[in-house]
């Protein structure tokens, strides 16, 4: 992997992690508000899971396989 590819992956990882944190805050705000839309909460939770999977894939690409 070239330095440029690694930098691109790290930038993408940072954006995804920030979006994941933002979704977490949005979910908490929706849940705590009276009359919250449960369908919207479920959609946000699904989106958060998708982001988590993308984050893990990128982290796996950035972490070298070390065979002991």
PQR file of N, CA, C, O and H, with PARSE charges and radii, in Angstrom:
ATOM      1  N   UNK A   1       0.854  -1.166   0.000 -0.4000 1.5000
ATOM      2  CA  UNK A   1       0.000   0.000   0.000 -0.0000 2.0000
ATOM      3  C   UNK A   1       0.906   1.237   0.000  0.5500 1.7000
ATOM      4  O   UNK A   1       1.856   1.334   0.776 -0.5500 1.4000
ATOM      5  N   UNK A   2       0.589   2.154  -0.873 -0.4000 1.5000
ATOM      6  CA  UNK A   2       1.391   3.372  -0.953 -0.0000 2.0000
ATOM      7  C   UNK A   2       0.996   4.339   0.165  0.5500 1.7000
ATOM      8  O   UNK A   2      -0.049   4.193   0.798 -0.5500 1.4000
ATOM      9  H   UNK A   2      -0.183   2.075  -1.503  0.4000 1.0000
ATOM     10  N   UNK A   3       1.849   5.315   0.384 -0.4000 1.5000
ATOM     11  CA  UNK A   3       1.562   6.316   1.420 -0.0000 2.0000
ATOM     12  C   UNK A   3       0.291   7.087   1.099  0.5500 1.7000
ATOM     13  O   UNK A   3      -0.485   7.423   1.993 -0.5500 1.4000
ATOM     14  H   UNK A   3       2.699   5.433  -0.131  0.4000 1.0000
ATOM     15  N   UNK A   4       0.085   7.365  -0.185 -0.4000 1.5000
ATOM     16  CA  UNK A   4      -1.113   8.107  -0.598 -0.0000 2.0000
ATOM     17  C   UNK A   4      -2.380   7.288  -0.347  0.5500 1.7000
ATOM     18  O   UNK A   4      -3.386   7.826   0.114 -0.5500 1.4000
ATOM     19  H   UNK A   4       0.716   7.093  -0.911  0.4000 1.0000
ATOM     20  N   UNK A   5      -2.333   5.996  -0.647 -0.4000 1.5000
ATOM     21  CA  UNK A   5      -3.480   5.128  -0.394 -0.0000 2.0000
ATOM     22  C   UNK A   5      -3.779   5.048   1.099  0.5500 1.7000
ATOM     23  O   UNK A   5      -4.936   5.083   1.518 -0.5500 1.4000
ATOM     24  H   UNK A   5      -1.516   5.558  -1.021  0.4000 1.0000
ATOM     25  N   UNK A   6      -2.713   4.939   1.894 -0.4000 1.5000
ATOM     26  CA  UNK A   6      -2.897   4.872   3.341 -0.0000 2.0000
ATOM     27  C   UNK A   6      -3.491   6.179   3.870  0.5500 1.7000
ATOM     28  O   UNK A   6      -4.391   6.154   4.710 -0.5500 1.4000
ATOM     29  H   UNK A   6      -1.773   4.910   1.553  0.4000 1.0000
ATOM     30  N   UNK A   7      -3.002   7.301   3.390 -0.4000 1.5000
ATOM     31  CA  UNK A   7      -3.522   8.605   3.806 -0.0000 2.0000
ATOM     32  C   UNK A   7      -5.005   8.738   3.435  0.5500 1.7000
ATOM     33  O   UNK A   7      -5.807   9.247   4.218 -0.5500 1.4000
ATOM     34  H   UNK A   7      -2.271   7.321   2.708  0.4000 1.0000
ATOM     35  N   UNK A   8      -5.350   8.277   2.241 -0.4000 1.5000
ATOM     36  CA  UNK A   8      -6.746   8.327   1.797 -0.0000 2.0000
ATOM     37  C   UNK A   8      -7.627   7.475   2.699  0.5500 1.7000
ATOM     38  O   UNK A   8      -8.716   7.895   3.090 -0.5500 1.4000
ATOM     39  H   UNK A   8      -4.698   7.863   1.606  0.4000 1.0000
ATOM     40  N   UNK A   9      -7.154   6.279   3.028 -0.4000 1.5000
ATOM     41  CA  UNK A   9      -7.924   5.406   3.915 -0.0000 2.0000
ATOM     42  C   UNK A   9      -8.068   6.011   5.309  0.5500 1.7000
ATOM     43  O   UNK A   9      -9.133   5.918   5.919 -0.5500 1.4000
ATOM     44  H   UNK A   9      -6.269   5.938   2.710  0.4000 1.0000
ATOM     45  N   UNK A  10      -7.010   6.625   5.809 -0.4000 1.5000
ATOM     46  CA  UNK A  10      -7.072   7.245   7.143 -0.0000 2.0000
ATOM     47  C   UNK A  10      -8.029   8.440   7.150  0.5500 1.7000
ATOM     48  O   UNK A  10      -8.746   8.657   8.127 -0.5500 1.4000
ATOM     49  H   UNK A  10      -6.145   6.700   5.314  0.4000 1.0000
ATOM     50  N   UNK A  11      -8.039   9.208   6.065 -0.4000 1.5000
ATOM     51  CA  UNK A  11      -8.988  10.327   5.963 -0.0000 2.0000
ATOM     52  C   UNK A  11     -10.425   9.813   5.922  0.5500 1.7000
ATOM     53  O   UNK A  11     -11.310  10.351   6.588 -0.5500 1.4000
ATOM     54  H   UNK A  11      -7.456   9.031   5.272  0.4000 1.0000
ATOM     55  N   UNK A  12     -10.638   8.773   5.136 -0.4000 1.5000
ATOM     56  CA  UNK A  12     -11.974   8.175   5.045 -0.0000 2.0000
ATOM     57  C   UNK A  12     -12.391   7.599   6.394  0.5500 1.7000
ATOM     58  O   UNK A  12     -13.547   7.732   6.798 -0.5500 1.4000
ATOM     59  H   UNK A  12      -9.919   8.336   4.595  0.4000 1.0000
ATOM     60  N   UNK A  13     -11.463   6.968   7.083 -0.4000 1.5000
ATOM     61  CA  UNK A  13     -11.733   6.404   8.398 -0.0000 2.0000
ATOM     62  C   UNK A  13     -12.143   7.502   9.379  0.5500 1.7000
ATOM     63  O   UNK A  13     -13.094   7.334  10.142 -0.5500 1.4000
ATOM     64  H   UNK A  13     -10.525   6.860   6.754  0.4000 1.0000
ATOM     65  N   UNK A  14     -11.442   8.600   9.358 -0.4000 1.5000
ATOM     66  CA  UNK A  14     -11.765   9.710  10.263 -0.0000 2.0000
ATOM     67  C   UNK A  14     -13.160  10.261   9.978  0.5500 1.7000
ATOM     68  O   UNK A  14     -13.913  10.556  10.907 -0.5500 1.4000
ATOM     69  H   UNK A  14     -10.669   8.737   8.738  0.4000 1.0000
ATOM     70  N   UNK A  15     -13.507  10.401   8.701 -0.4000 1.5000
ATOM     71  CA  UNK A  15     -14.847  10.891   8.343 -0.0000 2.0000
ATOM     72  C   UNK A  15     -15.937   9.931   8.801  0.5500 1.7000
ATOM     73  O   UNK A  15     -16.965  10.353   9.330 -0.5500 1.4000
ATOM     74  H   UNK A  15     -12.895  10.161   7.947  0.4000 1.0000
ATOM     75  N   UNK A  16     -15.705   8.636   8.593 -0.4000 1.5000
ATOM     76  CA  UNK A  16     -16.698   7.640   9.001 -0.0000 2.0000
ATOM     77  C   UNK A  16     -16.856   7.605  10.517  0.5500 1.7000
ATOM     78  O   UNK A  16     -17.971   7.478  11.023 -0.5500 1.4000
ATOM     79  H   UNK A  16     -14.870   8.293   8.163  0.4000 1.0000
ATOM     80  N   UNK A  17     -15.756   7.715  11.237 -0.4000 1.5000
ATOM     81  CA  UNK A  17     -15.825   7.720  12.699 -0.0000 2.0000
ATOM     82  C   UNK A  17     -16.586   8.946  13.208  0.5500 1.7000
ATOM     83  O   UNK A  17     -17.353   8.853  14.166 -0.5500 1.4000
ATOM     84  H   UNK A  17     -14.850   7.818  10.826  0.4000 1.0000
ATOM     85  N   UNK A  18     -16.369  10.089  12.562 -0.4000 1.5000
ATOM     86  CA  UNK A  18     -17.094  11.295  12.959 -0.0000 2.0000
ATOM     87  C   UNK A  18     -18.579  11.151  12.672  0.5500 1.7000
ATOM     88  O   UNK A  18     -19.414  11.537  13.490 -0.5500 1.4000
ATOM     89  H   UNK A  18     -15.746  10.164  11.784  0.4000 1.0000
ATOM     90  N   UNK A  19     -18.909  10.597  11.514 -0.4000 1.5000
ATOM     91  CA  UNK A  19     -20.320  10.379  11.183 -0.0000 2.0000
ATOM     92  C   UNK A  19     -20.966   9.405  12.167  0.5500 1.7000
ATOM     93  O   UNK A  19     -22.125   9.577  12.542 -0.5500 1.4000
ATOM     94  H   UNK A  19     -18.230  10.284  10.850  0.4000 1.0000
ATOM     95  N   UNK A  20     -20.219   8.389  12.582 -0.4000 1.5000
ATOM     96  CA  UNK A  20     -20.708   7.411  13.547 -0.0000 2.0000
ATOM     97  C   UNK A  20     -21.021   8.094  14.880  0.5500 1.7000
ATOM     98  O   UNK A  20     -22.062   7.834  15.485 -0.5500 1.4000
ATOM     99  H   UNK A  20     -19.277   8.250  12.278  0.4000 1.0000
ATOM    100  N   UNK A  21     -20.113   8.975  15.340 -0.4000 1.5000
ATOM    101  CA  UNK A  21     -20.343   9.722  16.574 -0.0000 2.0000
ATOM    102  C   UNK A  21     -21.540  10.656  16.439  0.5500 1.7000
ATOM    103  O   UNK A  21     -22.334  10.794  17.370 -0.5500 1.4000
ATOM    104  H   UNK A  21     -19.267   9.186  14.849  0.4000 1.0000
ATOM    105  N   UNK A  22     -21.669  11.297  15.280 -0.4000 1.5000
ATOM    106  CA  UNK A  22     -22.802  12.202  15.043 -0.0000 2.0000
ATOM    107  C   UNK A  22     -24.121  11.444  15.079  0.5500 1.7000
ATOM    108  O   UNK A  22     -25.105  11.924  15.642 -0.5500 1.4000
ATOM    109  H   UNK A  22     -21.025  11.186  14.523  0.4000 1.0000
ATOM    110  N   UNK A  23     -24.138  10.256  14.477 -0.4000 1.5000
ATOM    111  CA  UNK A  23     -25.350   9.433  14.509 -0.0000 2.0000
ATOM    112  C   UNK A  23     -25.693   9.018  15.931  0.5500 1.7000
ATOM    113  O   UNK A  23     -26.862   8.994  16.316 -0.5500 1.4000
ATOM    114  H   UNK A  23     -23.338   9.867  14.020  0.4000 1.0000
ATOM    115  N   UNK A  24     -24.679   8.696  16.697 -0.4000 1.5000
ATOM    116  CA  UNK A  24     -24.897   8.317  18.091 -0.0000 2.0000
ATOM    117  C   UNK A  24     -25.568   9.456  18.850  0.5500 1.7000
ATOM    118  O   UNK A  24     -26.512   9.238  19.609 -0.5500 1.4000
ATOM    119  H   UNK A  24     -23.729   8.716  16.384  0.4000 1.0000
ATOM    120  N   UNK A  25     -25.073  10.666  18.640 -0.4000 1.5000
ATOM    121  CA  UNK A  25     -25.656  11.838  19.298 -0.0000 2.0000
ATOM    122  C   UNK A  25     -27.085  12.082  18.813  0.5500 1.7000
ATOM    123  O   UNK A  25     -27.959  12.430  19.608 -0.5500 1.4000
ATOM    124  H   UNK A  25     -24.305  10.843  18.024  0.4000 1.0000
ATOM    125  N   UNK A  26     -27.324  11.903  17.529 -0.4000 1.5000
ATOM    126  CA  UNK A  26     -28.665  12.115  16.979 -0.0000 2.0000
ATOM    127  C   UNK A  26     -29.651  11.085  17.527  0.5500 1.7000
ATOM    128  O   UNK A  26     -30.797  11.412  17.835 -0.5500 1.4000
ATOM    129  H   UNK A  26     -26.615  11.621  16.884  0.4000 1.0000
ATOM    130  N   UNK A  27     -29.198   9.851  17.645 -0.4000 1.5000
ATOM    131  CA  UNK A  27     -30.056   8.798  18.193 -0.0000 2.0000
ATOM    132  C   UNK A  27     -30.402   9.116  19.649  0.5500 1.7000
ATOM    133  O   UNK A  27     -31.560   9.005  20.053 -0.5500 1.4000
ATOM    134  H   UNK A  27     -28.267   9.585  17.395  0.4000 1.0000
ATOM    135  N   UNK A  28     -29.408   9.506  20.428 -0.4000 1.5000
ATOM    136  CA  UNK A  28     -29.651   9.856  21.829 -0.0000 2.0000
ATOM    137  C   UNK A  28     -30.640  11.017  21.940  0.5500 1.7000
ATOM    138  O   UNK A  28     -31.522  11.008  22.798 -0.5500 1.4000
ATOM    139  H   UNK A  28     -28.467   9.595  20.100  0.4000 1.0000
ATOM    140  N   UNK A  29     -30.488  12.010  21.073 -0.4000 1.5000
ATOM    141  CA  UNK A  29     -31.386  13.163  21.112 -0.0000 2.0000
ATOM    142  C   UNK A  29     -32.810  12.758  20.744  0.5500 1.7000
ATOM    143  O   UNK A  29     -33.769  13.212  21.369 -0.5500 1.4000
ATOM    144  H   UNK A  29     -29.772  12.018  20.376  0.4000 1.0000
ATOM    145  N   UNK A  30     -32.948  11.906  19.732 -0.4000 1.5000
ATOM    146  CA  UNK A  30     -34.280  11.459  19.330 -0.0000 2.0000
ATOM    147  C   UNK A  30     -34.953  10.636  20.420  0.5500 1.7000
ATOM    148  O   UNK A  30     -36.143  10.800  20.689 -0.5500 1.4000
ATOM    149  H   UNK A  30     -32.169  11.537  19.225  0.4000 1.0000
ATOM    150  N   UNK A  31     -34.191   9.758  21.037 -0.4000 1.5000
ATOM    151  CA  UNK A  31     -34.757   8.890  22.077 -0.0000 2.0000
ATOM    152  C   UNK A  31     -35.205   9.708  23.282  0.5500 1.7000
ATOM    153  O   UNK A  31     -36.236   9.414  23.887 -0.5500 1.4000
ATOM    154  H   UNK A  31     -33.224   9.624  20.818  0.4000 1.0000
ATOM    155  N   UNK A  32     -34.436  10.728  23.631 -0.4000 1.5000
ATOM    156  CA  UNK A  32     -34.769  11.504  24.822 -0.0000 2.0000
ATOM    157  C   UNK A  32     -35.894  12.515  24.589  0.5500 1.7000
ATOM    158  O   UNK A  32     -36.472  13.027  25.547 -0.5500 1.4000
ATOM    159  H   UNK A  32     -33.598  10.967  23.140  0.4000 1.0000
ATOM    160  N   UNK A  33     -36.205  12.802  23.328 -0.4000 1.5000
ATOM    161  CA  UNK A  33     -37.275  13.772  23.072 -0.0000 2.0000
ATOM    162  C   UNK A  33     -38.637  13.088  23.154  0.5500 1.7000
ATOM    163  O   UNK A  33     -38.790  11.945  22.722 -0.5500 1.4000
ATOM    164  H   UNK A  33     -35.735  12.386  22.550  0.4000 1.0000
ATOM    165  N   UNK A  34     -39.615  13.785  23.705 -0.4000 1.5000
ATOM    166  CA  UNK A  34     -40.953  13.194  23.808 -0.0000 2.0000
ATOM    167  C   UNK A  34     -41.575  13.049  22.416  0.5500 1.7000
ATOM    168  O   UNK A  34     -41.426  13.917  21.556 -0.5500 1.4000
ATOM    169  H   UNK A  34     -39.490  14.713  24.056  0.4000 1.0000
ATOM    170  N   UNK A  35     -42.265  11.943  22.224 -0.4000 1.5000
ATOM    171  CA  UNK A  35     -42.916  11.692  20.938 -0.0000 2.0000
ATOM    172  C   UNK A  35     -41.937  11.404  19.825  0.5500 1.7000
ATOM    173  O   UNK A  35     -42.175  11.758  18.670 -0.5500 1.4000
ATOM    174  H   UNK A  35     -42.387  11.238  22.922  0.4000 1.0000
ATOM    175  N   UNK A  36     -40.824  10.757  20.173 -0.4000 1.5000
ATOM    176  CA  UNK A  36     -39.801  10.489  19.165 -0.0000 2.0000
ATOM    177  C   UNK A  36     -40.306   9.475  18.140  0.5500 1.7000
ATOM    178  O   UNK A  36     -41.141   8.621  18.438 -0.5500 1.4000
ATOM    179  H   UNK A  36     -40.631  10.469  21.111  0.4000 1.0000
ATOM    180  N   UNK A  37     -39.777   9.595  16.935 -0.4000 1.5000
ATOM    181  CA  UNK A  37     -40.152   8.726  15.826 -0.0000 2.0000
ATOM    182  C   UNK A  37     -39.306   7.452  15.894  0.5500 1.7000
ATOM    183  O   UNK A  37     -38.117   7.470  15.573 -0.5500 1.4000
ATOM    184  H   UNK A  37     -39.099  10.289  16.692  0.4000 1.0000
ATOM    185  N   UNK A  38     -39.923   6.361  16.311 -0.4000 1.5000
ATOM    186  CA  UNK A  38     -39.176   5.106  16.484 -0.0000 2.0000
ATOM    187  C   UNK A  38     -38.650   4.555  15.166  0.5500 1.7000
ATOM    188  O   UNK A  38     -37.598   3.916  15.137 -0.5500 1.4000
ATOM    189  H   UNK A  38     -40.888   6.347  16.571  0.4000 1.0000
ATOM    190  N   UNK A  39     -39.366   4.796  14.084 -0.4000 1.5000
ATOM    191  CA  UNK A  39     -38.901   4.324  12.778 -0.0000 2.0000
ATOM    192  C   UNK A  39     -37.624   5.063  12.387  0.5500 1.7000
ATOM    193  O   UNK A  39     -36.684   4.461  11.869 -0.5500 1.4000
ATOM    194  H   UNK A  39     -40.220   5.315  14.108  0.4000 1.0000
ATOM    195  N   UNK A  40     -37.597   6.357  12.636 -0.4000 1.5000
ATOM    196  CA  UNK A  40     -36.393   7.142  12.340 -0.0000 2.0000
ATOM    197  C   UNK A  40     -35.221   6.670  13.204  0.5500 1.7000
ATOM    198  O   UNK A  40     -34.090   6.593  12.723 -0.5500 1.4000
ATOM    199  H   UNK A  40     -38.361   6.846  13.056  0.4000 1.0000
ATOM    200  N   UNK A  41     -35.476   6.360  14.448 -0.4000 1.5000
ATOM    201  CA  UNK A  41     -34.423   5.854  15.339 -0.0000 2.0000
ATOM    202  C   UNK A  41     -33.868   4.543  14.790  0.5500 1.7000
ATOM    203  O   UNK A  41     -32.653   4.343  14.772 -0.5500 1.4000
ATOM    204  H   UNK A  41     -36.394   6.422  14.839  0.4000 1.0000
ATOM    205  N   UNK A  42     -34.746   3.654  14.343 -0.4000 1.5000
ATOM    206  CA  UNK A  42     -34.293   2.380  13.787 -0.0000 2.0000
ATOM    207  C   UNK A  42     -33.463   2.583  12.521  0.5500 1.7000
ATOM    208  O   UNK A  42     -32.464   1.895  12.313 -0.5500 1.4000
ATOM    209  H   UNK A  42     -35.733   3.817  14.357  0.4000 1.0000
ATOM    210  N   UNK A  43     -33.872   3.519  11.687 -0.4000 1.5000
ATOM    211  CA  UNK A  43     -33.101   3.809  10.467 -0.0000 2.0000
ATOM    212  C   UNK A  43     -31.711   4.326  10.814  0.5500 1.7000
ATOM    213  O   UNK A  43     -30.722   3.930  10.198 -0.5500 1.4000
ATOM    214  H   UNK A  43     -34.684   4.078  11.856  0.4000 1.0000
ATOM    215  N   UNK A  44     -31.642   5.204  11.796 -0.4000 1.5000
ATOM    216  CA  UNK A  44     -30.345   5.728  12.205 -0.0000 2.0000
ATOM    217  C   UNK A  44     -29.470   4.631  12.797  0.5500 1.7000
ATOM    218  O   UNK A  44     -28.262   4.603  12.560 -0.5500 1.4000
ATOM    219  H   UNK A  44     -32.445   5.525  12.297  0.4000 1.0000
ATOM    220  N   UNK A  45     -30.066   3.738  13.557 -0.4000 1.5000
ATOM    221  CA  UNK A  45     -29.294   2.634  14.136 -0.0000 2.0000
ATOM    222  C   UNK A  45     -28.755   1.708  13.049  0.5500 1.7000
ATOM    223  O   UNK A  45     -27.624   1.231  13.146 -0.5500 1.4000
ATOM    224  H   UNK A  45     -31.047   3.761  13.749  0.4000 1.0000
ATOM    225  N   UNK A  46     -29.555   1.453  12.020 -0.4000 1.5000
ATOM    226  CA  UNK A  46     -29.087   0.616  10.912 -0.0000 2.0000
ATOM    227  C   UNK A  46     -27.935   1.300  10.178  0.5500 1.7000
ATOM    228  O   UNK A  46     -26.948   0.658   9.819 -0.5500 1.4000
ATOM    229  H   UNK A  46     -30.473   1.841  11.942  0.4000 1.0000
ATOM    230  N   UNK A  47     -28.071   2.603   9.960 -0.4000 1.5000
ATOM    231  CA  UNK A  47     -27.007   3.355   9.305 -0.0000 2.0000
ATOM    232  C   UNK A  47     -25.731   3.308  10.143  0.5500 1.7000
ATOM    233  O   UNK A  47     -24.629   3.207   9.604 -0.5500 1.4000
ATOM    234  H   UNK A  47     -28.873   3.125  10.252  0.4000 1.0000
ATOM    235  N   UNK A  48     -25.886   3.380  11.449 -0.4000 1.5000
ATOM    236  CA  UNK A  48     -24.747   3.331  12.355 -0.0000 2.0000
ATOM    237  C   UNK A  48     -24.044   1.968  12.257  0.5500 1.7000
ATOM    238  O   UNK A  48     -22.815   1.903  12.295 -0.5500 1.4000
ATOM    239  H   UNK A  48     -26.781   3.462  11.887  0.4000 1.0000
ATOM    240  N   UNK A  49     -24.808   0.896  12.132 -0.4000 1.5000
ATOM    241  CA  UNK A  49     -24.220  -0.436  11.978 -0.0000 2.0000
ATOM    242  C   UNK A  49     -23.447  -0.559  10.670  0.5500 1.7000
ATOM    243  O   UNK A  49     -22.371  -1.157  10.631 -0.5500 1.4000
ATOM    244  H   UNK A  49     -25.806   0.948  12.101  0.4000 1.0000
ATOM    245  N   UNK A  50     -23.999   0.008   9.605 -0.4000 1.5000
ATOM    246  CA  UNK A  50     -23.320  -0.017   8.308 -0.0000 2.0000
ATOM    247  C   UNK A  50     -21.991   0.733   8.409  0.5500 1.7000
ATOM    248  O   UNK A  50     -20.968   0.281   7.896 -0.5500 1.4000
ATOM    249  H   UNK A  50     -24.872   0.494   9.637  0.4000 1.0000
ATOM    250  N   UNK A  51     -22.028   1.877   9.076 -0.4000 1.5000
ATOM    251  CA  UNK A  51     -20.798   2.648   9.264 -0.0000 2.0000
ATOM    252  C   UNK A  51     -19.773   1.872  10.074  0.5500 1.7000
ATOM    253  O   UNK A  51     -18.583   1.885   9.761 -0.5500 1.4000
ATOM    254  H   UNK A  51     -22.859   2.244   9.493  0.4000 1.0000
ATOM    255  N   UNK A  52     -20.236   1.201  11.110 -0.4000 1.5000
ATOM    256  CA  UNK A  52     -19.311   0.413  11.942 -0.0000 2.0000
ATOM    257  C   UNK A  52     -18.624  -0.660  11.105  0.5500 1.7000
ATOM    258  O   UNK A  52     -17.425  -0.895  11.255 -0.5500 1.4000
ATOM    259  H   UNK A  52     -21.203   1.190  11.365  0.4000 1.0000
ATOM    260  N   UNK A  53     -19.386  -1.315  10.217 -0.4000 1.5000
ATOM    261  CA  UNK A  53     -18.793  -2.334   9.348 -0.0000 2.0000
ATOM    262  C   UNK A  53     -17.756  -1.727   8.407  0.5500 1.7000
ATOM    263  O   UNK A  53     -16.695  -2.313   8.191 -0.5500 1.4000
ATOM    264  H   UNK A  53     -20.360  -1.124  10.095  0.4000 1.0000
ATOM    265  N   UNK A  54     -18.058  -0.560   7.848 -0.4000 1.5000
ATOM    266  CA  UNK A  54     -17.107   0.106   6.954 -0.0000 2.0000
ATOM    267  C   UNK A  54     -15.852   0.506   7.717  0.5500 1.7000
ATOM    268  O   UNK A  54     -14.741   0.371   7.204 -0.5500 1.4000
ATOM    269  H   UNK A  54     -18.920  -0.084   8.023  0.4000 1.0000
ATOM    270  N   UNK A  55     -16.025   0.993   8.933 -0.4000 1.5000
ATOM    271  CA  UNK A  55     -14.886   1.383   9.761 -0.0000 2.0000
ATOM    272  C   UNK A  55     -13.994   0.173  10.030  0.5500 1.7000
ATOM    273  O   UNK A  55     -12.770   0.266   9.936 -0.5500 1.4000
ATOM    274  H   UNK A  55     -16.927   1.102   9.350  0.4000 1.0000
ATOM    275  N   UNK A  56     -14.599  -0.940  10.361 -0.4000 1.5000
ATOM    276  CA  UNK A  56     -13.803  -2.154  10.649 -0.0000 2.0000
ATOM    277  C   UNK A  56     -13.055  -2.643   9.419  0.5500 1.7000
ATOM    278  O   UNK A  56     -11.915  -3.096   9.522 -0.5500 1.4000
ATOM    279  H   UNK A  56     -15.593  -1.015  10.438  0.4000 1.0000
ATOM    280  N   UNK A  57     -13.699  -2.554   8.244 -0.4000 1.5000
ATOM    281  CA  UNK A  57     -13.021  -2.979   7.015 -0.0000 2.0000
ATOM    282  C   UNK A  57     -11.798  -2.112   6.741  0.5500 1.7000
ATOM    283  O   UNK A  57     -10.739  -2.619   6.371 -0.5500 1.4000
ATOM    284  H   UNK A  57     -14.625  -2.187   8.161  0.4000 1.0000
ATOM    285  N   UNK A  58     -11.948  -0.812   6.923 -0.4000 1.5000
ATOM    286  CA  UNK A  58     -10.815   0.087   6.691 -0.0000 2.0000
ATOM    287  C   UNK A  58      -9.721  -0.163   7.724  0.5500 1.7000
ATOM    288  O   UNK A  58      -8.540  -0.180   7.380 -0.5500 1.4000
ATOM    289  H   UNK A  58     -12.809  -0.400   7.224  0.4000 1.0000
ATOM    290  N   UNK A  59     -10.101  -0.355   8.983 -0.4000 1.5000
ATOM    291  CA  UNK A  59      -9.102  -0.645  10.017 -0.0000 2.0000
ATOM    292  C   UNK A  59      -8.355  -1.936   9.698  0.5500 1.7000
ATOM    293  O   UNK A  59      -7.150  -2.029   9.933 -0.5500 1.4000
ATOM    294  H   UNK A  59     -11.061  -0.342   9.262  0.4000 1.0000
ATOM    295  N   UNK A  60      -9.054  -2.923   9.170 -0.4000 1.5000
ATOM    296  CA  UNK A  60      -8.390  -4.174   8.788 -0.0000 2.0000
ATOM    297  C   UNK A  60      -7.398  -3.948   7.647  0.5500 1.7000
ATOM    298  O   UNK A  60      -6.335  -4.568   7.606 -0.5500 1.4000
ATOM    299  H   UNK A  60     -10.033  -2.847   8.978  0.4000 1.0000
ATOM    300  N   UNK A  61      -7.751  -3.063   6.732 -0.4000 1.5000
ATOM    301  CA  UNK A  61      -6.832  -2.771   5.618 -0.0000 2.0000
ATOM    302  C   UNK A  61      -5.590  -2.033   6.118  0.5500 1.7000
ATOM    303  O   UNK A  61      -4.494  -2.230   5.592 -0.5500 1.4000
ATOM    304  H   UNK A  61      -8.614  -2.559   6.766  0.4000 1.0000
ATOM    305  N   UNK A  62      -5.757  -1.201   7.115 -0.4000 1.5000
ATOM    306  CA  UNK A  62      -4.637  -0.427   7.636 -0.0000 2.0000
ATOM    307  C   UNK A  62      -3.743  -1.208   8.582  0.5500 1.7000
ATOM    308  O   UNK A  62      -2.573  -0.867   8.758 -0.5500 1.4000
ATOM    309  H   UNK A  62      -6.647  -1.041   7.542  0.4000 1.0000
ATOM    310  N   UNK A  63      -4.290  -2.262   9.197 -0.4000 1.5000
ATOM    311  CA  UNK A  63      -3.520  -3.073  10.133 -0.0000 2.0000
ATOM    312  C   UNK A  63      -2.882  -4.226   9.380  0.5500 1.7000
ATOM    313  O   UNK A  63      -3.587  -5.049   8.796 -0.5500 1.4000
ATOM    314  H   UNK A  63      -5.240  -2.539   9.054  0.4000 1.0000
ATOM    315  N   UNK A  64      -1.575  -4.295   9.385 -0.4000 1.5000
ATOM    316  CA  UNK A  64      -0.908  -5.390   8.669 -0.0000 2.0000
ATOM    317  C   UNK A  64      -1.141  -6.731   9.365  0.5500 1.7000
ATOM    318  O   UNK A  64      -1.240  -6.817  10.589 -0.5500 1.4000
ATOM    319  H   UNK A  64      -1.003  -3.626   9.859  0.4000 1.0000
ATOM    320  N   UNK A  65      -1.223  -7.763   8.544 -0.4000 1.5000
ATOM    321  CA  UNK A  65      -1.358  -9.117   9.094 -0.0000 2.0000
ATOM    322  C   UNK A  65       0.004  -9.562   9.602  0.5500 1.7000
ATOM    323  O   UNK A  65       0.975  -9.635   8.849 -0.5500 1.4000
ATOM    324  H   UNK A  65      -1.143  -7.694   7.549  0.4000 1.0000
ATOM    325  N   UNK A  66       0.056  -9.855  10.888 -0.4000 1.5000
ATOM    326  CA  UNK A  66       1.309 -10.303  11.497 -0.0000 2.0000
ATOM    327  C   UNK A  66       1.125 -11.763  11.915  0.5500 1.7000
ATOM    328  O   UNK A  66       0.271 -12.091  12.738 -0.5500 1.4000
ATOM    329  H   UNK A  66      -0.733  -9.796  11.501  0.4000 1.0000
ATOM    330  N   UNK A  67       1.931 -12.604  11.338 -0.4000 1.5000
ATOM    331  CA  UNK A  67       1.878 -14.021  11.671 -0.0000 2.0000
ATOM    332  C   UNK A  67       3.017 -14.306  12.641  0.5500 1.7000
ATOM    333  O   UNK A  67       4.193 -14.171  12.302 -0.5500 1.4000
ATOM    334  H   UNK A  67       2.625 -12.338  10.669  0.4000 1.0000
ATOM    335  N   UNK A  68       2.644 -14.701  13.847 -0.4000 1.5000
ATOM    336  CA  UNK A  68       3.652 -14.927  14.881 -0.0000 2.0000
ATOM    337  C   UNK A  68       4.185 -16.341  14.805  0.5500 1.7000
ATOM    338  O   UNK A  68       5.046 -16.720  15.599 -0.5500 1.4000
ATOM    339  H   UNK A  68       1.689 -14.811  14.122  0.4000 1.0000
TER
END
